[in-house]
Amino acid sequence: MNQTKYIFVTGGVTSSLGKGIIAASLAKLLQARGYRTTIQKFDPYINVDPGTLNPYEHGECYVTDDGAETDLDLGHYERFLNVPTSQANNVTTGRVYLSVIEKERRGEFLGKTVQVVPHITNEIKERMQLLGNSGDFDIVITEIGGTVGDIESLPYIESVRQLVWELGENNGIVIHLTLVPYLAAAGELKTKPTQHSVKTLMESGIKADILVCRTEHELSDELRQKLALFCNVKREAVIQSIDASTIYEVPNLMLEEGLDVVALKKLNLPKKLSPDLKNWNTFLHRLKNPKHSVNVGLIGKYVELQDSYKSILEAFIHAGATHETKVNVICIHSEYLDKDNVAEKLSGLDGILVAPGFGERGIEGKIEAVRFAREKKLPFFGICLGMQMAVIEFSRNVLGLKDANSTEMNDSTSDPVISLMEEQKTVTDKGGTMRLGSWKCNLTEGTLVHKIYSQSQIFERHRHRYEFNSKYLNQLEKAGLTASGINPETGLVEIIEIQNHPFFIGVQYHPEYKSTVANPHPLFVSFVEAMVKIKK
């Protein structure tokens, strides 16, 4: 069996330089050359997973098929590679320490003093090699969160140092991503921050094999030469990562820079085929040359931070390219929407998406947005909480149940059309206790969703605690709200729709998690199509 090769991606100078995009782009190129590639992310925070993190803190929480609540970078990995990730692809310091402490409590360390080295670092190395040891991958790319020099990152950097040494020559390499800032006053790019960052990495015992430099301006040959000399890397291993108009351009930019070729050379692997990016570039061409444009209102509670709805925004990009349509997403804060201003605030939109979320803040605004879309026959798409708001709005304004609500917002409502699942009623811990991961859903023949998916059974990913209350199903269906998707195991309603409307669908799951460049999600594709029709 061929030994799995490892690539570690570290960051320096500043966070948010796009390690995840560089890792995903390199993985895409290696995959396009015929190598079985996967990516994993190691996050240095002490939360066991990002499931309990505020979206303002960390952006959205991404969910995998196996129900892991993970970092949003895993969404990028799936969107680029079109390969599902799992619990093994995202590890946090909290998970590592929890595992080591549990082993210590079980007596597995035979009375030894448990320390960061070797016990924590051994746990990290074991998890770094988990995917590689499965035999499913030729190359595993590991992204280390944070920046070199952070106290939190030290155990990871030390683990990488040990592992690269243990793997032996040509089996593990380190790519270091840094910033080469432009000083407008001096009119030049500065290499000093990168030099310091590489020096910090070397103080930890790690030599960068490849330097990827984020920059707003082209790096001159002279500058690359200087970086190579001062940072102890080969000239060909100084890679420029210039700002791009879309993240989907980055694989092509990295191909031009030869990042994949340099990495393969350092890993002593053959170049194999030249990368086949035909489908990728077809998508990119359609994305950059739209023939139409539509405005969709994204009604949410966390709109101040774009990353809170990252997967939804990306799903619109994939679906828009399918229809050669530029989808302008206009974020509207639901807290500032009410009966009096809804018509004014939502004017000029071709469709409305009511986004997921938790808690009662901004709920009435979401309900008003649903009512506006339903009455004005504007394409409507509700996801998770958005679907629940559609049920509440319909119950109040069509069925006349004025007190209809979710027990999440009002636990003493006389009409709990959305309520807590039975198994959730005794739960006190918040982390990892929701309905998570991939669940089966049967679609009703003759409905719009059956036509959209063109199949009778689907699997979609969930992340929620509250559900459609089936006691109200008959009443709602008689009044014109169709339950078009049902979980066959639990009997729970997963999809609702309204007939005689251009597009009115609410789903309890998160379709955005499964949308990729290669497979745009059919619901988003149909929603964009409905908006284009309305606009015409």
Salt bridges, closest charged atoms under 4 A:
ASP43 OD1 - LYS41 NZ 3.32
ASP49 OD2 - ARG95 NH2 3.86
ASP65 OD1 - ARG461 NE 2.78
GLU69 OE2 - ARG463 NE 2.75
ASP71 OD2 - LYS41 NZ 3.10
ASP71 OD1 - HIS58 NE2 2.85
ASP73 OD2 - LYS41 NZ 3.04
GLU78 OE1 - ARG461 NH2 3.06
GLU104 OE1 - ARG105 NE 2.78
GLU108 OE2 - ARG106 NE 2.80
GLU123 OE1 - LYS103 NZ 2.70
GLU123 OE2 - ARG127 NE 2.95
ASP138 OD1 - ARG36 NH2 3.04
GLU143 OE2 - LYS41 NZ 3.74
GLU158 OE2 - ARG161 NH2 2.84
GLU166 OE2 - LYS125 NZ 2.68
GLU188 OE2 - LYS190 NZ 2.80
ASP221 OD1 - ARG235 NH2 2.52
GLU236 OE2 - LYS265 NZ 3.21
ASP243 OD1 - ARG214 NH2 2.86
GLU249 OE2 - LYS288 NZ 2.51
GLU257 OE1 - ARG224 NH1 2.94
ASP260 OD2 - ARG33 NE 2.70
GLU304 OE2 - HIS333 NE2 3.27
GLU314 OE2 - LYS310 NZ 3.38
GLU324 OE1 - ARG286 NH2 3.82
GLU324 OE2 - LYS291 NZ 3.47
GLU335 OE1 - ARG361 NH1 2.95
GLU364 OE1 - ARG396 NH1 2.96
GLU368 OE2 - LYS339 NZ 3.74
GLU368 OE1 - ARG371 NH2 2.84
GLU375 OE1 - ARG371 NH1 2.96
GLU375 OE2 - ARG374 NH2 3.78
GLU393 OE2 - ARG374 NH2 2.76
GLU422 OE2 - LYS425 NZ 2.79
GLU460 OE2 - HIS521 NE2 2.69
GLU467 OE2 - ARG435 NE 2.77
GLU467 OE2 - HIS464 ND1 3.67
GLU489 OE2 - LYS440 NZ 3.52
GLU494 OE1 - ARG435 NH2 3.17
GLU494 OE2 - HIS462 NE2 3.71
GLU512 OE2 - HIS510 ND1 2.82
